[in-house]
Amino acid sequence: MISYYLQWNPNPYILDGVLPFHLHWYGVLFVTGFALAYYFAQKIYKELELPAAMLDNLLLLSLFFSILFARIFHVLFYDFELYANNPSHILKIWEGGLASHGGGFGLMVALYIWTKYYKQKTYWIILDIMAIVTPLAGAFIRIGNFVNSEILGKASDLPWAVVFLQEENPIPRHPAQLYESLAYFAIFLIQYFTYKKVGFPAKAYYLFRFLFYIFSVRFIIEFVKEKQENISIDLGLNMGAILSIPFIVVGLIGILGPMFTKKQLQ
């Protein structure tokens, strides 16, 4: 019987056998995403005539803390038993296993430390800039997950379903990683072109929209994903959906709050 589904079985290494070392697609895509996000952040920074010299240090801090907390969240909330029994695996981030919820938290920690160290008064506007460009980095990371055949979708008979041949049960599945990647690209474009049109109309304007857009998408796509966590949850939702809810609520309150305030003042 001929299968019309995409048979996905990529080599996780770039130029395997040619280079004297293993260069993972996941790592390259991860760095590419952050580099492009940095490029657009620097572009906005210069347009606002802010001192761009210190932005390099913010990038390094953001990379470090986003990876650190993304890994911590993954270890604690998704596969604690595995890492508790194999602590050395915690450091193997090139194999995947980064939670976007922790990554977002790490970015805020990095920015807080940066503004305190440099005594900057631009915390909220920089946070808004990060909220504009971060979805672009997330889009590339999800492509890396697709290359790694991880964060799998549930079984599907849709024409664009993918058979991940590296899995024990190679059946057609939703390409959930690509759903998220496309959604994150779209969110980046919405945020960036909104900035180009209206600038920064209010404090945390893009931050609240980032939280609402990103984690609403994440919440919805979790319903076509296989369970990733090894923790028993009996709420009808997986861990990704549960962790998304507080971010959605905060984002929605931030978006709608000024509307209600204006009505009260009228």
N, C-alpha and C positions, 0 to 999 in steps of 0.2 A: 504494500500500500504506500503510495507517494504522500509524503507530508509536505504541506505548503507553508508550514510555520518556519520562522527563522530558527535555524539550528545554531546555537551560540556556544562556542567553545574556544575562546581566544587564549592566546599566550599572555599571561600577566606581565611578561617582561618585554621591554623594548629592545630590538636587535639582539635577541637572545642568541648566545653563541658567537656573536661578533664583538661585543664589548667585553672587557676583562672583568666586569662586575655586573651584578643584577640591577637593572634600572626598571623599577616597577611603573607601569602605566598609572596606577593609583596615585603614587607619589608625585609623578610629573603633572597629572591633572590637578591634584591638590594645589601644588605650587603655582601652576598656571592660573588657576582661579583666583588665588590671592594676589598674584602679580597684576592681573587685569583689574581687580577691585581696587588695588593700590593706585593704578594708573588713573582711574576715574576719580578716586578720592583726591589725588594730587591735582587733577584738572579742576575740580570744584574748589579745592583749597586756594588755588591761585586765582581763580575767578573772584573769590571773596576777598582777595588780597590779604590773606592770613599768612603768617610766617611759615613757609613750607619746609624750612630747614629741619624742624623738629619732627616732621611727619615720618621720617625714616625710623626714628626710635619708636614711634607709635605703631608702625607696621610690625616691627620685631616683637614688641610687647603683645600685640594683638595675635600674632602667629603663635607665640609661646602659650599665652593663657587660653586661647580658643582651643588649641590642641590639647592642653593639659586638662581643662574642664570637660571637653568633649569626651576624652578618654575616661575620666573619672565617672562621668554620668553613665557611660556605656558599661563600665565595670560594675558599678553599684546597682544599676537598674535593669540591665539586660542579661548579663552573664556572670553574676557574682560567684556562683558555685565553681564555674570553670576557672576563673582567675584566682579564687581562694585556694584551689588545689594546685594551680600552676602559676604562681606569682610572677615568674620570669616572662610569661606571655603578655603581661601588662605593657611591657615596653615595645612590643612588636606592632606598632601602629601602622607600619607599611602593609600589614596584612588586612587592614580595614578595622572597623570597630570604633567609630567616633559618633557620639550622639549630638545631633544638631542643637538640642536644647542646652546642653552643656557648653557647646561652642558659642552660642549667643550670650550666655552668662559670662563666659570667659572674656568676650569682647568688652563687656561693660566693666568688668574688673580691670582690664588693661587700660581702658580709657580713664577710669577713676584714678588709677595710680599715676598715669601720665599727666593728667591735669594738676594733680597735687604736687608732683615733683617739679614740674615746670611753672607752677603757680599760674596756670592758665585760667581765664574766666570764660572759656569757650566750650565748657563741658557739653552743654546741650546741643550746640550747633555742630560740634564734631560728632556727637552721638547720632545726630540726624544724617550727617554725611555718611557715617558707617552704615546707617540703616538704608541708605540709597544703594550703596555698592555691594554690601554683603550678600544679597541674593545671587549676584553673579558668581561669587566664590562657591556658594552652595550648589549652583547648577553644575559646575565642573566636578565637584566632589561626588555628586550623584552619578555622573557619567563614570567616574572611577569605581563606584559601587557596582555599576552595570558590568564593567570590564572584569571585576572580581567575582561576578556571579553571586553577589550577596544582597541582602535585603530583598528577598524574592517576593514576587506577587503570588496570589492564589491562582489556582487552576482556572484556565479560561479557554473558550473556543472562539474567541474573537480573531479576525484575520491577522491582526498585528501581534498576536500572542507569540511568546518566545520560548523555545525549549532550551533550558540551560543544561547542556550535556555533562557538565562537571558535577551535577547533583546526583544523589543516589536514586532519586525518582524523577527522571527527565521527562516531564510532561509539559504541554503548553501552559504558559503562565502569563499573567499580566506583567508587562515590563514596568513595574511600579517605580523603579529607579528613574526611568526615562520620563514617566508622568511627572515626577517631582522636579526633575531637571528642567523640563519645558516650562513648568509652572514658575520656577524660580527665575528663569530667563525673562518670562513675561512680567513678573513682579519687578525685576530690575528695570526693565524698559518703562513700566508705568511710573516707578519712582523717579527715574532719571529725567524723563520728559516732563513730568509734573514739576520737578525742580526747574527745568529750563523755562517753563511757562510762567510759574508763579513765585519762584525763589523760595524763601523760607518765611511763610506767612505767620507761623506761630511756633512757640517753643515745643520741641518734641513732635512736631507735625509729622515728620517721616518715620520717626521711631514708632509711634502708635500704629501707623499704617503698616509698617514692617511687621510688627507683632501680630496684628490681625490677619494680614494677607498670608504670611508665611505659615503660621500655625493653623489657620483655617484650612489651607491646602493640605498641610501635614495631617490634620485630623481626618479629613475626607479620604485621603489616599490610604490611610491606615486600614480602612475597611477592605481594600483589595490586596493587602499585604499578609504574608504568613506571619504568624507569631514569632517574634525574635527573642523575647525575654524568656528566661528559664524560671521566672518567679510566677507563682500561681496567683492569678487574678480572677475573681468571680464577679466582675462588674459589667461584663459584656463588652468591655473595651480592652484593647491591648495597651501596653505601657506607653507607646508613642502617642496614642490618642489621649491618654490620661494626662501625660506631662504637657500636652499642648493646651489643655483647657485653661489653666491660669494665665498663659500668655495671651490667649484669645480674649479673655475677659478684660485683662488690663488694657489691651489694644483697643477694644470696643469702648471701654469707659473713657479712654483718652480721646478717641475720635468724637464720641457723642457728647462728652462733658461740656465742651465750649458751646455747643448748640443749645443745651438746656440753660446754661448760664446767660447766654444772650437773650433767650426768651424771658428769663426772670427780670432782666434789666430793662426790657422794653415796657 
